[in-house]
């Protein structure tokens, strides 16, 4: 993806026009990021990690365009992508390190899963 294309998507996503960003907190501490749990219509599952719960949102068709672009870049079938955990970090010093997503929602301990996370604003 070109730098100008990446800047376009960053501006679109960080603006809050496509969906609502939430500021999660877990175990009494506010996290240094905003988050959104984006799902296809029909999926009403809540994303949970730690003591934080994020309700699903069904973004506009513009997000479908980004999903297609990401699927092409990752060389996966867009039909395999049905949700996105998006994170918008406060700055370059904030990020989540390498980890596994073993939440019950994904059933990753029981079967192979494909997870693509969208992280904006971090390193």
Secondary structure, DSSP 8 states (H G I E B T S, - for coil): --HHHHHHHHHHHHTTSSS--B--EETTEE-SEEEEEEE-TT----EEETTEEE-EE---HHHHHHHHHHHHHHT--GGG--EEEEEEESSTT----S-----GGGTTTTS------EEES--
